[in-house]
Amino acid sequence: MNQSVIELAPYTGEAGLSCYTPAEARKLSEYIVSDTLVHGAITPTMRTTVVCGFVDETTAVCWQYSTREHAFIQVGEWVT
């Protein structure tokens, strides 16, 4: 099996990624939008897994793999 590593974004600190189904990501987005201390949203556009990770101490970014574009596409972010 051929596996490769793809850099989604540069980050500071320790790497930490979370994976969500599109439905789970939409639910997380509802929480983010309703929270007064967190700003942002996640808008999954495909059926693929949503991958989110903090790129610094306060900013998380989310991506989905686009089979059409053969690349990860940013679908959201939030700042705490």
C-alpha positions in Angstrom: 0.0 0.0 0.0 1.4 3.4 -1.0 1.0 6.0 1.7 2.2 9.6 1.6 2.2 12.5 4.0 0.5 15.7 2.9 1.2 19.0 4.8 -2.1 20.7 5.3 -0.6 23.8 6.9 2.4 25.0 8.9 1.8 25.0 12.7 3.4 26.0 15.9 3.5 23.8 19.0 2.5 20.2 19.0 0.5 18.7 16.1 -3.0 17.6 17.0 -5.6 16.6 14.4 -9.2 15.5 14.9 -11.4 13.8 12.2 -15.1 14.2 11.9 -17.9 12.9 9.6 -19.5 15.8 7.8 -22.5 15.5 10.1 -20.3 15.7 13.2 -18.5 18.7 11.7 -21.8 20.5 11.1 -22.8 19.8 14.7 -19.4 21.2 15.9 -20.0 24.2 13.7 -23.3 24.9 15.4 -21.6 24.9 18.7 -18.8 27.2 17.4 -21.3 29.7 15.9 -23.4 29.8 19.1 -20.5 30.2 21.5 -19.6 33.8 22.4 -16.0 33.1 23.1 -15.3 31.1 19.9 -15.4 32.6 16.4 -15.7 30.8 13.1 -17.5 28.0 11.4 -17.1 24.7 9.5 -19.0 24.2 6.3 -18.4 20.7 4.9 -19.2 20.6 1.2 -18.4 16.9 0.4 -19.1 13.5 1.9 -15.4 13.0 2.8 -14.0 13.1 6.3 -13.4 16.6 7.8 -9.9 16.9 9.3 -9.3 19.8 11.8 -6.2 20.8 13.6 -4.8 23.7 15.6 -2.2 25.6 13.6 -1.3 27.7 16.6 -2.4 28.0 20.2 -5.8 29.6 19.4 -6.6 28.9 15.7 -8.0 25.7 14.3 -8.4 25.0 10.6 -10.5 22.3 8.9 -10.1 20.6 5.5 -11.8 18.0 3.4 -10.3 15.9 0.6 -11.8 16.8 -2.8 -11.8 13.8 -5.1 -12.5 16.2 -8.0 -9.5 18.4 -7.3 -7.3 15.6 -5.8 -6.4 17.9 -2.9 -7.4 19.0 0.6 -9.7 22.0 0.5 -10.1 24.3 3.5 -13.8 24.2 4.7 -13.6 26.1 8.0 -11.7 27.5 10.9 -12.3 28.8 14.4 -10.4 31.0 16.9 -10.7 30.6 20.6 
